[in-house]
Each structure stands twice: as structure tokens, then as C-alpha cells.
């Protein structure tokens, strides 16, 4: 899911507003997280939850997170980058990292 809007929507691939690198986590190796704040996903009115939506589609601003990991817990190379969207407008990348490490048994 590419970032579709940013402070300057004409930018095709803007740098993240915030970044975090978690080196050598036990399950995933190096984890990298980038966050774009105040952005919104591209909403289509012809599918998903908005299928048949009557009227103007809403703008759902939030934080888009891009997560890449070095390897999966079983050692395989991850097939894709993980894209997450959070409805809070300024979800902290550090908070995401703390949550991620709590589930993988590490700390920073």
C-alpha cells in the first residue's frame, strides 16, 4: 500500500516523518519502521467497507507505518513489506517499537 497523501501530495515517495531501527531482535533480526503522520489511505467507494457508500467518501487521517524485518521467526525471508494504518494522527514509532519488542521478548 503506497502512501497516497502527505503534507505535499505531489511527492511520489516522501521520506518518513519518523523512523526507528531495532537491531538484532531475537525473532525477526533487524526491524525497521517508518511512519508518515497525517496521511490517509486511498478509499474506493466500489469495494470493501465503503461499497455502496452514499455521498462523499470520508477522509480518514492517521499514521501509516511501514515495517520491514530481516527474517521471519522460522528463518525465511519475508515475502513483503508490512504496511499498517493507525487511526491516531500521531502514533509514535517508539511506542510501536516497544509493543513489537514486548511480543518478541526483547527490550530497548
Phi, psi and omega per residue, in radians:
X1 nan 1.830 3.122
X2 -1.264 2.680 3.053
X3 -1.188 2.215 -3.030
X4 -1.817 -0.203 3.140
X5 -2.684 2.551 3.135
X6 -2.632 -3.055 3.112
X7 -0.928 -0.624 3.043
X8 -2.109 1.634 -3.044
X9 -1.109 -0.164 3.106
X10 -1.352 -0.253 3.099
X11 -1.285 2.192 -3.111
X12 -1.320 -0.633 -3.082
X13 -2.526 1.308 -3.079
X14 -1.225 2.688 3.049
X15 -1.187 2.604 3.118
X16 -1.146 2.663 3.082
X17 -1.256 -0.494 -3.069
X18 -2.589 2.497 -3.139
X19 -2.373 2.724 3.103
X20 -2.588 2.378 3.030
X21 -2.124 2.214 3.092
X22 -1.931 1.774 -3.073
X23 -1.366 2.507 2.969
X24 0.913 0.836 3.022
X25 -1.242 2.586 -3.019
X26 -1.107 -0.599 -3.067
X27 -1.666 -0.494 -2.977
X28 -2.150 0.036 -3.059
X29 1.182 -2.495 3.130
X30 -1.320 2.242 3.127
X31 -1.982 2.276 3.103
X32 -2.085 2.339 -3.136
X33 -2.238 2.290 3.021
X34 -2.097 2.490 -3.115
X35 -2.245 2.385 3.015
X36 -2.038 2.118 -3.102
X37 -1.682 2.690 3.096
X38 1.054 0.719 3.084
X39 -2.073 2.999 3.126
X40 -2.490 2.594 3.067
X41 -1.271 2.723 3.057
X42 -1.326 2.041 -3.089
X43 -1.729 2.327 3.095
X44 -1.921 2.380 -3.124
X45 -1.528 0.072 -3.076
X46 -1.898 0.134 -3.125
X47 -2.757 2.927 3.100
X48 1.109 -2.641 -3.066
X49 -1.074 -0.486 -3.081
X50 -1.640 0.102 3.105
X51 -1.026 2.229 3.133
X52 1.337 0.231 3.141
X53 -1.027 2.296 -3.120
X54 -1.701 1.997 3.124
X55 1.890 -2.954 -3.112
X56 -1.229 2.372 3.122
X57 -1.229 2.474 -3.130
X58 -1.307 2.772 3.014
X59 -1.788 2.043 -3.088
X60 -1.843 1.528 -3.104
X61 -1.322 2.597 3.125
X62 -3.058 -2.696 3.134
X63 -2.010 2.265 3.048
X64 -1.756 2.247 3.127
X65 -1.983 2.332 3.028
X66 -1.936 2.129 -3.094
X67 -2.064 2.186 3.021
X68 -2.143 2.480 3.117
X69 -2.171 2.682 -3.113
X70 -1.247 -0.722 3.125
X71 -2.727 2.835 3.072
X72 -1.480 2.865 -3.099
X73 -0.954 -0.535 3.138
X74 -1.542 0.114 3.076
X75 1.670 -0.233 3.131
X76 -1.169 2.696 3.022
X77 -1.312 2.326 3.140
X78 -1.127 2.388 -3.104
X79 -1.277 -0.466 -3.046
X80 -2.557 2.865 2.957
X81 -1.392 2.475 3.119
X82 -1.635 2.156 3.087
X83 -1.920 2.251 3.116
X84 -2.172 2.601 3.050
X85 -2.170 2.312 -3.135
X86 -2.136 2.348 -3.026
X87 -1.225 -0.342 3.085
X88 -1.241 2.441 -2.992
X89 -1.225 -0.517 -3.111
X90 -2.347 1.066 3.084
X91 -1.170 2.198 -3.079
X92 -1.264 2.335 3.075
X93 -1.147 -0.614 3.108
X94 -1.089 -0.708 3.107
X95 -1.105 -0.718 3.077
X96 -1.059 -0.790 3.140
X97 -1.065 -0.731 3.104
X98 -1.086 -0.767 3.119
X99 -1.113 -0.740 -3.131
X100 -1.075 -0.790 -3.102
X101 -1.228 -0.531 3.091
X102 -1.095 -0.642 -3.131
X103 -1.380 -0.338 -3.128
X104 -1.823 0.087 3.033
X105 1.379 0.484 3.117
X106 -2.159 -3.125 3.024
X107 -2.603 2.861 3.041
X108 -2.518 nan nan
